[in-house]
């Protein structure tokens, strides 16, 4: 699936929920279903700057595609990073760099997060793009 198709799926999933308490519950469920990050990746290098909570992001590059793994010590943030992974992981660096992540606005995520969580979201996206840039330069 393309990044846009995955974004459209996220938008569809969230549009079935009317109120933000249900959407937060969905984010928490997504966070709880996120595979735990191996302890060896919980390093200062993998810690994302600009997040109120601690978020570790690990990226691997196989067969021309970037694969992301992450973990956070906050359940909602874990859900947010899980959403980003579901949309961006297993795509080429070019696909990641050229994507416009419109689902963030369409589901109302940014406007329903606290300013610090919103900044954290932007930091996560920025870090994922930096990994894609680095792998593109190497490849």
N, C-alpha and C positions, 0 to 999 in steps of 0.2 A: 504493500500500500504506500501511496505517496504521503508526504508530510501533510499536504492539504486534506487528503482523504481522512487521515487520522485526526486532524483538527476538527473536521466536520463531524466525525463520530463523537468526539468529546462534547462539541456544541450540542449535538442531538441528545446525548446522555444527560447533560445539565439542563436542557430546555424542558425536560419532562418534570423538573422540580420547580415548584412555584416560589418557595421562600428560602431565604439564605440559611436558615437553620438546617434545612434538609440538604442544602448544597455543602455546608460545613460537615455534616454527617457523612456525606459521600466522600469528601476529601479525607476525612479521618479513616474511612473504610479503605480508600486507596492507599493511604499511608500504612495502615496495618497490614496490607497485603504485599507491600514492598519487601522484597527479599533483603535480609540483613546483609550489611556490607562486612566483608572479612576484616577482622581487627587490623591486619597488616596495612590496610588502606586508610585507616583512621589516623592520618599523619597531618602535621601542620601544613604540608604542601597541598594536601587535598581539601583543607578547610576553606570554605568560601568566605571571602572578606565581604563585609557589608550586611551580613545576616545577623539578626538579633539572636536567633537560635544557632546552635552549632550544626552545620551542614557539611558533610564530606561528599565530594564528587570525584569519582574515579572514571577515567575513560580509557578504553582499549581500542586498538585499531587492527581489525582483521578483515582480510579480503576486500580492502578498499572502503570499509564501512566503520563508523565510529559506534562503539557500544558503551553506553553509560550505565554506571551503578552509583547509587547514592544512599545516604542515610542521614537522618536528623534526630536530634533529641527532643523535638517537638512534633506531635502527631499531625497537626494541620500543615506544618512545613513539609513533613514527610509526604503528605498527600500532594502538595504542590509540586515537589520535585518528582514525585511518581508520575504526575500528569506530564511534566516536561519530558521525562524519559520515555513515556509511552508515545509521545509525538516525534521526538528527535532521534532516539536511539536506533541503531542499525540502518543509518542512512549515510551517504557519502558526505565528505566534508563540504563539497560544493552545494549539495542539497540543503545541508544545515545552514550554511552561510547565506544562501539565497532565499531562505524561507522567511516569510513574514508571519510572525506568530499572532495571527488575528484572533485565535480562540480565546486568548487572555481577556481581551476587551469584550468579545461576543458573549462570554459566559458571566461577565461582570466581576471577574476575579479581582482585578486591580482596585476597582472602586469599593469593593467590600472587604478589603484587607486593611489592617492598620498601616499607617505610613511606614513603619519600620519593616513590616512584613512585605509591603509592596516594594520597598528598596531591596529587600532580600531576594524577592522574585526576580527583579531586574539583574541582580548580581549573579543569580543562578544561570539565567539566560546568557549573560555576558560570558561567564566561565565556560559554558558549553560551546559557545561560538569560538572562544579562544582555543579550546581543545581542537575544534574542527580546523581552525586556521593553522595551528601547529602541525596537525597531521597532513593537511594539504601541502604545506611547505616541505615536509619530509617526503611525501609521496611523489 
